[in-house]
Amino acid sequence: MSATVRLTVAQAIVRFLAAQYSERAGDRHRLIVGVLGIFGHGNVAGLGQALLQHELAAVSAGRTPELPYVLTRNEQAQVHTAVGFARQRRRLQAWACTASVGPGSTNMITGAALATINRIPVLLLPSSVFATRATAPVLQELERFSDGTVTANEAFRPVSLYFDEIIRPEQLPSALLAAMRVLTDPADTGAVTISLPQDVQAQAHDWPAELFAERTWHIRRPPAEPDRIAAAAAVIRSARRPFVVAGGGVHYSAAEHALADFCAATGIPVGETQAGKGSLLHGDPRLMGAVGSTGSTAANALARSADVVIGVGTRYSDFTTASRTAFQADGVRFVNINITGFDAGKHAGLSIVADAGEALRQLASALGGDEPYRVSLDFADEAARQWKRWDDAVATAYSPGPGVTDGLADGVLTQGQVLGAVNELADPRDVVLCAAGSMPGDIHKLWRVRDHDAYHVEYGYSCMGYEIPASIGVRWADPSRDVFAMVGDGGYLMMPSEIVTAVAERVKVIVVLVVNDGFGSIGALSESLGSQRFGTRYRFRDGVGRLAGPALPVDLAANARSLGATVLTPRTVAELHAAIATAKAAPADGGPVVICVHTDPLVAGSPDSESWWDVPVSQVSALDSTQAAYASYVESRKAQRDLIAPTDGPTAR
């Protein structure tokens, strides 16, 4: 009979998590690096007691706790912190998150959806009501009159890659092992949720000692099937105007060098998605910048005429395909390299289900040999001209001429000036981070990436409030890098609370708070749809009851200062440069620095992408502005097409 260890369910979870490791290509790390949480009556006596016991045991033994606990200030924010960390660590490590019964736990659901949509591993341990129902209904319990088994935590099911609820201790080992499998699966990862009733957390059980032995989870890197590589090579050899779309899978598989080698050998130009930006570095002659609705004119011009599109680690979101208007060539074919079969099969493409790096190396070999494939000199020259045109436009956005800046109020800059200053003055390894508003689009277009791990924009869920908490996770993932969290005033007001967490943990993050007195991105979208920026500005009501009065007297710099941050308030470009230098020079353990700068939402921050994004316009309206917008919408939709590649073999051009 094997040895057993008597522990509570919560104590068993903590001991198990502390013994889990991940490994890829010989690189081994602790899998769960700690627990983020807020305690309440649902978890304070369970996971709270277990984490305290774990910490005291480590300290008494003279070592740092293997599973440190960090107190956050918002449950949704703690998941964002965990996601920021895991993405920056290329999904090799993760945090666990715990919250109390009811609102504490359901606050994590938005973070869970963000993690799953972006395919980032995070372990969620929400608390639930009594499994015994001995005193039901308890405080914060959801009662369903028609179903006594339903709890509020059921809402985690559709946004989790794996969900389980432990109502008996015996169920825990299989649930924990299944959770680790999903957290380390490169093709099928995201939020993993184990719901823990508060009474079960405190129950004792005799566990097999083997459950707590060190366990290493191998993260696979499967090569492609040779026949798929041969078929893909044949399609590419038929192409006269091939084009690569580099997605987040390039980073997660550490395939940047394999992509650079592949494109250097073939001359094929590359456009990058939000998640894939930084796959190639600024200055690479094959890099055409961002692609899609927030893309460069260079990448979008080549995408429109591409006869073969090679998608590497992309899920082809509507922003990448410009709502299915990006690829316009007749008979355009797709070769899709993805570790997830679901994405590899999109647009009826020739699917290669494999690790991106392994597949690119195989494909490069297949296109080499005695008759190596390479794009024509005319096509390469065209790509270079397109890039030069765009790079000049970026330089103008960073330093706009008097025709733009003369119209700005005193102390107000363009968003392009702000982004340009940060991009030019940050170290190449510093990380820019953003998620929502107009800045993700402008950063996607304009940012010149000089290090593969220096670009972090969450654009799968584009969640307002992600920026500040995620920047903490990114800084933890690599303390050698400064992190610039770019956030508008709308996003800042969604989640300023984690400034306090950064202060408490002495985490240096640099928050660039861009104030334009409203929702700049949605205001511009509203105007383009004929809705006249309605409801998007921070204003008092006027004499007739409309939100069109004076601007609200909100002082966000004072707010950030009250939360404990160091705050800088530049009003000119020169002062902004000085503020960035001051923030960079701040001590590594000095806590957050907030640079509060004002911009004009009516001045474009970046050049036009010459692309489109499908947002429906009211078909009938009494407003002239809406009628005009609908007519433009109908015209734009004419370019929309089903992206279904032909099946009759390679098509020569």
Secondary structure, DSSP 8 states (H G I E B T S, - for coil): ---EEEEEHHHHHHHHHTTEEEEETTEEEESEEEEEE---TTTTTTHHHHHHHHHHHHHHTTS--SS-EEE-S-HHHHHHHHHHHHHHTTTS-EEEEEE-TTHHHHTTHHHHHHHHHHT--EEEEEEES-SS-TT-S-TT----TT-TT--GGGGGGGG-SEEEE-SSGGGHHHHHHHHHHHHT-SSS-SEEEEEEEHHHHT-EEEEEGGGGS-EEEE-------HHHHHHHHHHHHT-SSEEEEE-HHHHHTT-HHHHHHHHHHH---EEE-TTTTTSS-TT-TTEEEE-STT--HHHHHHHHH-SEEEEES----TTTTTTTTS--STT-EEEEEESSHHHHTGGG-EEEES-HHHHHHHHHHHT-TTS-----HHHHHHHHHHHHHHHHHHHHHHS--HHHHTTS-TTEE-HHHHHHHHHHHS-TT-EEEE-SSSHHHHHHHH----STTSEEE--SS--TT-HHHHHHHHHHH-TTS-EEEEEEHHHHHHSTTHHHHHHHTT---EEEEEE-SB-HHHHHHHHHTTSTTTT-B-B---TTS-S-SSB----HHHHHHHTT-EEE---SHHHHHHHHHHHHHS-TTS--EEEEEEE-TTS-SS---S--------SS-S-HHHHHHHHHHHHHHTT--------SS----
